[in-house]
């Protein structure tokens, strides 16, 4: 089993569920919604990177760069349908503004007959149908049932506005989307550090902080957060061209761009990180692909495949956890 190309995300996936790791990285089965997840994450991360690299981040909106990324990653027919949807939505927005001005007593303008029967609203519905058809023909991208391409686009624009307000008046990061390679626990590990920032705090003191932008819909478990932050921190220590951050923060993009901060104590945390990675290594080498059941099963793209192989009834078991004392998964 090839363990020469490990990342924090792969280690975390194996720790959370070995069966999902096998599907994704051994069998290389595409997760149905993985294409949509990658697109959303890519447009935000690449958009931020290009915003800073342009040298005009203090004068230009971040949304300009995030918007440009959408048209690069989407298939042509989906991109055309999305453009129609955006244009049609602008028409409904203008109509809603008129309704609000002419009838200020109305609390829900979208529920009025003027809106529901308008040409603008019908055009928007037609554009949504066009987008649904175009997306349905695209096998490599599957959007979730509650978020199509247009809704994801709108969300990314809102995130861009929030990040711009957060960072536009701050110094540019020391590093953006920096790739690091390093050896730890006998394995070669790599990853991308989203940002290393050197911003003044509320007292005017400059602090070096690592930032990881999370665009996923699910929050990290404590184990996932620990593994990721420790490995990124250790990677910075091993890279002579990078400063070692005093603190790390997960910026949760889909939850108002809130920052969750953590601090790494290498002397205290390294043994625990080694134990986790050794456990993952032994299971991969032994080809132990036993599944771990938990809340993550609800959003796992491999759930139907897993159910068909194992049997649906097993999802009624208690959550399996990684026992760090015995390095075994206990149900």
C-alpha positions as CSV (number, residue, x, y, z in Angstrom):
1,X,0.0,0.0,0.0
2,X,1.5,3.3,-1.1
3,X,1.9,5.7,1.9
4,X,4.3,8.1,0.2
5,X,1.7,10.7,-0.4
6,X,-0.2,11.5,2.8
7,X,-2.0,14.7,3.7
8,X,-3.8,15.9,6.8
9,X,-7.1,15.4,5.1
10,X,-6.3,11.7,4.1
11,X,-5.1,11.0,7.7
12,X,-8.3,12.5,9.0
13,X,-10.5,10.5,6.7
14,X,-8.8,7.3,7.6
15,X,-9.1,8.1,11.3
16,X,-12.8,8.9,10.9
17,X,-13.8,6.0,8.6
18,X,-11.5,3.5,7.0
19,X,-14.2,2.3,4.6
20,X,-14.7,5.8,3.2
21,X,-10.9,6.1,2.8
22,X,-10.8,2.9,0.9
23,X,-13.6,4.0,-1.5
24,X,-11.9,7.4,-2.1
25,X,-8.2,6.6,-2.2
26,X,-7.9,2.8,-2.9
27,X,-10.8,2.1,-5.1
28,X,-10.8,5.7,-6.4
29,X,-14.6,5.8,-6.5
30,X,-15.8,9.4,-7.1
31,X,-18.0,10.7,-4.3
32,X,-21.3,11.9,-5.9
33,X,-21.1,15.4,-4.4
34,X,-17.3,15.7,-4.4
35,X,-17.2,17.6,-7.7
36,X,-19.5,20.3,-6.3
37,X,-17.5,20.5,-3.0
38,X,-14.2,20.9,-4.9
39,X,-15.7,23.6,-7.1
40,X,-17.0,25.6,-4.2
41,X,-13.8,25.3,-2.2
42,X,-11.7,26.1,-5.3
43,X,-13.5,29.3,-6.3
44,X,-13.1,30.7,-2.8
45,X,-9.5,29.6,-2.2
46,X,-8.2,30.5,-5.7
47,X,-10.2,33.7,-5.7
48,X,-8.5,34.8,-2.4
49,X,-5.1,33.8,-3.7
50,X,-5.5,35.8,-7.0
51,X,-6.9,38.8,-5.1
52,X,-3.7,39.1,-3.1
53,X,-1.4,38.2,-6.0
54,X,-3.0,41.0,-8.1
55,X,-1.5,43.6,-5.7
56,X,-4.8,45.4,-5.8
57,X,-6.6,43.8,-2.9
58,X,-6.9,47.1,-1.1
59,X,-8.8,48.7,-4.0
60,X,-10.7,45.9,-5.8
61,X,-13.5,43.7,-4.5
62,X,-12.7,40.0,-3.7
63,X,-16.0,39.0,-5.4
64,X,-14.5,40.0,-8.8
65,X,-11.9,37.3,-8.5
66,X,-14.2,34.7,-7.0
67,X,-16.7,35.4,-9.8
68,X,-14.0,34.9,-12.4
69,X,-13.1,31.5,-11.0
70,X,-16.6,30.2,-11.4
71,X,-16.5,30.5,-15.2
72,X,-13.2,28.6,-15.3
73,X,-14.3,25.5,-13.4
74,X,-17.9,25.0,-14.6
75,X,-18.7,23.0,-17.8
76,X,-19.8,25.4,-20.6
77,X,-23.5,24.6,-20.6
78,X,-23.7,24.8,-16.8
79,X,-21.9,28.1,-16.9
80,X,-24.3,29.5,-19.5
81,X,-27.3,28.4,-17.5
82,X,-25.8,29.9,-14.4
83,X,-25.3,33.3,-16.1
84,X,-28.9,33.2,-17.2
85,X,-29.9,32.5,-13.6
86,X,-27.9,35.4,-12.3
87,X,-29.3,37.8,-14.8
88,X,-32.9,36.7,-14.1
89,X,-32.3,37.0,-10.4
90,X,-31.2,40.6,-10.9
91,X,-34.6,41.3,-12.5
92,X,-36.5,39.9,-9.5
93,X,-34.3,41.9,-7.2
94,X,-35.2,45.1,-9.0
95,X,-38.9,44.2,-8.9
96,X,-38.7,43.5,-5.1
97,X,-37.1,46.9,-4.6
98,X,-40.0,48.6,-6.4
99,X,-42.6,46.7,-4.4
100,X,-40.9,47.7,-1.1
101,X,-40.9,51.3,-2.1
102,X,-44.5,51.4,-3.4
103,X,-45.9,49.2,-0.6
104,X,-43.7,49.7,2.5
105,X,-46.4,47.9,4.7
106,X,-45.7,44.6,2.9
107,X,-43.4,42.3,5.1
108,X,-42.9,39.6,2.5
109,X,-42.8,41.1,-1.0
110,X,-42.0,37.7,-2.5
111,X,-45.5,36.4,-1.4
112,X,-47.4,39.2,-3.2
113,X,-49.3,38.5,-6.4
114,X,-47.4,41.3,-8.1
115,X,-44.3,39.3,-7.6
116,X,-45.6,35.8,-8.1
117,X,-47.3,36.7,-11.4
118,X,-44.5,38.9,-12.8
119,X,-42.5,38.2,-15.9
120,X,-39.3,38.7,-13.9
121,X,-40.2,35.9,-11.5
122,X,-41.3,33.5,-14.3
123,X,-38.0,34.2,-16.1
124,X,-36.1,33.4,-13.0
125,X,-38.0,30.1,-12.6
126,X,-37.3,29.2,-16.2
127,X,-33.6,30.0,-15.7
128,X,-33.6,27.7,-12.6
129,X,-35.1,24.9,-14.7
130,X,-32.5,25.4,-17.4
131,X,-29.8,25.2,-14.8
132,X,-31.3,22.0,-13.3
133,X,-31.3,20.4,-16.7
134,X,-27.8,21.4,-17.6
135,X,-26.5,20.3,-14.2
136,X,-28.3,16.9,-14.6
137,X,-26.3,16.2,-17.8
138,X,-23.0,16.8,-16.0
139,X,-22.1,13.4,-14.4
140,X,-18.8,14.6,-12.8
141,X,-20.6,17.2,-10.7
142,X,-23.6,16.5,-8.4
143,X,-25.0,19.3,-6.3
144,X,-26.7,18.5,-3.0
145,X,-30.5,18.5,-2.9
146,X,-30.6,21.8,-1.0
147,X,-28.0,23.7,-2.9
148,X,-27.8,24.0,-6.7
149,X,-25.0,25.8,-8.7
150,X,-26.8,29.2,-8.4
151,X,-27.3,29.0,-4.7
152,X,-23.7,28.0,-4.3
153,X,-22.6,31.0,-6.4
154,X,-24.7,33.4,-4.3
155,X,-23.2,31.9,-1.1
156,X,-19.6,32.3,-2.5
157,X,-20.3,36.0,-3.3
158,X,-21.5,36.5,0.3
159,X,-18.4,34.8,1.7
160,X,-16.2,37.0,-0.6
161,X,-17.9,40.1,0.8
162,X,-17.3,39.0,4.4
163,X,-13.7,38.1,3.8
164,X,-13.1,41.4,2.1
165,X,-14.5,43.3,5.1
166,X,-12.3,41.2,7.4
167,X,-9.0,41.5,5.5
168,X,-9.0,44.5,3.0
169,X,-7.5,47.0,5.5
170,X,-5.0,44.5,6.9
171,X,-1.4,43.8,5.6
172,X,-1.1,41.1,2.9
173,X,-0.4,37.6,4.2
174,X,3.2,36.4,4.5
175,X,2.1,33.3,2.5
176,X,-1.0,32.3,0.6
177,X,-1.8,28.7,-0.5
178,X,1.7,27.6,0.4
179,X,2.5,23.9,-0.2
180,X,4.7,22.3,2.4
181,X,6.4,18.8,2.5
182,X,7.9,17.3,5.6
183,X,8.7,14.0,7.4
184,X,6.8,13.1,10.5
185,X,6.3,9.8,12.3
186,X,8.3,8.0,9.6
187,X,6.0,9.2,6.8
188,X,6.3,11.9,4.0
189,X,3.4,14.3,4.5
190,X,2.3,17.3,2.4
191,X,-0.4,19.9,2.6
192,X,-1.4,23.4,1.6
193,X,-1.4,26.2,4.2
194,X,-4.1,28.7,3.2
195,X,-2.5,31.7,4.8
196,X,0.1,32.8,7.3
197,X,-0.8,36.3,8.5
198,X,1.0,39.0,10.5
199,X,-1.9,41.2,11.6
200,X,-1.9,43.6,14.6
201,X,-4.2,42.5,17.4
202,X,-6.6,44.7,19.3
203,X,-3.6,46.2,21.3
204,X,-1.6,46.9,18.2
205,X,0.8,44.1,18.7
206,X,1.7,42.1,15.6
207,X,0.9,38.4,15.9
208,X,1.9,35.6,13.4
209,X,-1.2,33.4,12.9
210,X,-2.0,30.6,10.5
211,X,-5.4,30.6,8.9
212,X,-7.2,27.7,7.3
213,X,-10.4,28.6,5.3
214,X,-13.0,25.9,5.7
215,X,-15.7,26.0,3.0
216,X,-17.3,22.6,3.8
217,X,-20.8,22.2,5.1
218,X,-19.7,20.0,8.1
219,X,-17.7,21.1,11.1
220,X,-14.5,19.4,11.9
221,X,-14.3,16.9,14.8
222,X,-11.8,17.6,17.6
223,X,-9.6,14.8,16.2
224,X,-9.7,16.3,12.7
225,X,-8.9,19.8,13.9
226,X,-6.0,18.5,16.1
227,X,-4.4,16.5,13.3
228,X,-4.7,19.2,10.7
229,X,-3.4,22.1,12.9
230,X,-0.5,20.1,14.4
231,X,0.7,18.9,11.0
232,X,0.5,22.4,9.5
233,X,2.3,23.8,12.5
234,X,5.0,21.2,12.3
235,X,5.3,21.8,8.5
236,X,6.0,25.5,9.2
237,X,8.7,24.6,11.8
238,X,10.4,22.4,9.2
239,X,10.3,25.1,6.5
240,X,13.1,27.6,7.0
241,X,11.3,30.1,4.7
242,X,8.2,30.3,6.9
243,X,7.6,31.8,10.3
244,X,6.0,29.5,12.9
245,X,2.6,30.9,13.8
246,X,1.8,31.6,17.4
247,X,-1.8,30.5,16.9
248,X,-3.9,28.9,14.3
249,X,-7.4,29.7,13.3
250,X,-10.1,27.8,11.3
251,X,-12.2,30.4,9.4
252,X,-15.6,28.8,9.0
253,X,-16.7,30.4,5.7
254,X,-20.3,29.0,5.7
255,X,-21.0,30.2,9.2
256,X,-20.4,33.9,8.9
257,X,-16.6,33.6,8.5
258,X,-16.2,33.0,12.3
259,X,-12.7,32.2,13.5
260,X,-12.0,29.2,15.8
261,X,-8.5,29.6,17.2
262,X,-6.2,26.9,18.5
263,X,-2.6,26.8,19.9
264,X,-0.1,24.1,19.4
265,X,2.3,22.9,22.0
266,X,4.7,20.7,20.0
267,X,6.4,19.0,23.0
268,X,3.0,18.0,24.5
269,X,1.1,17.3,21.3
270,X,3.7,15.5,19.1
271,X,3.3,12.1,20.9
272,X,-0.4,12.1,20.5
273,X,-0.1,13.1,16.8
274,X,2.5,10.2,16.3
275,X,0.1,7.7,17.9
276,X,-2.8,8.8,15.6
277,X,-0.6,8.6,12.5
278,X,0.9,5.2,13.5
279,X,-2.6,3.8,14.0
280,X,-3.6,5.0,10.6
281,X,-0.5,3.6,9.0
282,X,-1.0,0.1,10.6
283,X,-4.6,0.0,9.4
284,X,-3.7,1.0,5.9
285,X,-0.9,-1.5,5.7
286,X,-3.1,-4.2,7.1
287,X,-5.9,-3.2,4.7
288,X,-8.3,-2.9,7.6
289,X,-11.3,-1.1,6.0
290,X,-13.8,-1.6,8.8
291,X,-16.3,1.3,8.8
292,X,-16.8,3.7,11.7
293,X,-20.4,4.7,12.3
294,X,-21.4,8.1,13.4
295,X,-23.1,11.4,12.6
296,X,-20.8,11.8,9.5
297,X,-22.6,8.9,7.9
298,X,-25.6,11.2,7.2
299,X,-23.6,13.4,4.8
300,X,-21.2,10.8,3.5
301,X,-21.3,10.5,-0.3
302,X,-20.5,6.8,-0.1
303,X,-23.4,6.0,2.2
304,X,-25.5,4.1,-0.3
305,X,-22.6,2.0,-1.5
306,X,-21.6,1.3,2.1
307,X,-25.1,0.3,3.0
308,X,-25.4,-2.1,0.1
309,X,-22.1,-3.8,1.0
310,X,-22.5,-4.0,4.7
311,X,-26.3,-4.0,5.3
312,X,-28.4,-1.1,6.4
313,X,-29.1,-2.5,9.9
314,X,-25.5,-1.9,11.0
315,X,-26.1,1.9,10.9
316,X,-28.1,1.5,14.1
317,X,-24.9,0.7,16.1
318,X,-23.3,3.2,18.4
319,X,-20.6,5.5,17.1
320,X,-17.2,3.9,16.7
321,X,-14.3,5.8,18.1
322,X,-10.5,5.6,17.7
323,X,-9.0,4.2,20.9
324,X,-5.7,6.0,21.2
325,X,-4.5,3.6,24.0
326,X,-4.8,0.4,21.9
327,X,-4.8,2.0,18.4
328,X,-7.9,0.1,17.6
329,X,-11.4,1.2,16.5
330,X,-14.0,0.3,19.1
331,X,-17.7,0.2,18.2
